[in-house]
Amino acid sequence: MQTQRSASGDVELARIRRQERDSLIFDAQDAAHPGANEIDLRFRREIGAARREALVMAVCYVGGGMKSARHSEGANYMARAFGRRPGPDGVHQLHVDHDVPIAPGLEVYTLVYLVGQGSFQMGKEEMEALYAYMERGGTLFIESCRHETNGGAQSSEPQSDTAFYSLLSDLGVELSELRSDHRLLREPFLFAAPPPGFETQGSPRVVISDAVIFSTHDYGCLWQGERRGGSASREEIRSAMEWGSNVVAYALARHKRIQGG
């Protein structure tokens, strides 16, 4: 162990900022911001291929409307963008399973993307599957497809939004406004507020609980290049992709926290 940096060809394994000579040394609680007496791996050079951790996201459709592939296609594009982002613990590869039934076994997914396409009412088995998924560390990202709605007026809001609120109430989920200091707005990309989505009318918002992210922006349609009234700009698409990365990163962190991984 050296107390100062060397100009030679030594291999650096870690740095430690010790408070006292006999202070105990611990793994960093936050690898990106190690504190005193914590192992700092930020400057270690990695040799060989970066470790790639495979994650899986499920796209589940609910409602009686005609099933659209927009959100599945958008999720694919977002997953590719997420996979190009190296994180502090390696590179993640996000896979997307499409049109996944809501049934026992959802625990294999880091994130479940619930897409509403019309009014619906879930049965007992579906509700139990979602409840078990959340209890075991899973995160729900919920949106309604707004492509076929007029936007703006309350009467034109998707019926699936109302059904989602009812479902979450039945599951005992209490939603709250997204705080400015919430992890969703800070990691890995910094936002002052959720970026615009497909919906340009009304007052789109994001409300959350620990296990649920409920958006009325409709990022799924924007992820594949559309905004209400026309095509999205490159900057709008990029911001939505970065927001999607924050959603996946939040789901991954929550899963690891609850599973102890």
JOZILIN-V62836 format. One line per field, one symbol per residue. ss: DSSP state (H for helix, E for strand, C for the rest). phi: phi as a letter, one per 30 degrees, with the letter a starting at -180 (. if undefined). A space follows every 50 residues. Layout:
ss=???
phi=???
This chain:
ss=CCCCCCCCCCCCCCEECCCCCCCCCEECCCCCCCCCCEEECCCCCCCCCC CEEEEEEEEEEECCCCCCCHHHHHHHHHHHHHHCCEECCEEEEEEEECCC CCCCCHHHCCEEEEEECCCCCCCHHHHHHHHHHHHCCCEEEEEECCCCCC CCCHHHCCHHHHHHHHHHHHCCCCCEECCCCCHHHCCCCCCCCCCCCCCC CCCCCEEECCCEEEECCCHHHHCCCEECCEECCHHHHHHHHHHHHHHHHH HHHHHHHHHCC
phi=.ccbdcddddcdcabbcddbdcddcbdddbddbdcdicdccdcdddcjdd dccdcbcccccbjcdddcdeddddddddddddddcdcdcjcccccbcchd ddaejdddcdbccdccbjdabddddddddddddddcjdbcccbcdcdccd iidedcdeddddddeddddddidccbddddcdeecbbdccbdaeddcddc cibeabbbbdcbbcccdideddecjcbejldddddddddddddedddddd dddddddddid
